[in-house]
């Protein structure tokens, strides 16, 4: 079920930022997990709400300013750096951040954006 769909696969040479929901995020949204289990095609939409082209480390988020980021699925997400914590969207927080990967960077968030 979690294999990478062909239209979400990273392109060679491109860099991405992944806002990866942690296990707590999925436990908070059991209805989303059930829907994804019953409709695997929906996984693509959810994945695209958590991936953006280009690399954004936390130093790209100025303190006390809101930055609007466009995810691959077209969803616009506000990010605000409070100094000690960074908020992702209306209700999610970065739990871990700036995890380097060969094709970008990963931030762990505590919420799933399913629409």
Protein Blocks (a to p, Z undefined) as FASTA:
>chain_A
ZZccfklcccehiacddddddfklmmmmmmlmmmmmmmmmlmmmmmmmmccedjddfklm
cghiacddddfkopacddddehjaccehjkbccfbghiacfkbccdddfbdcfZZ
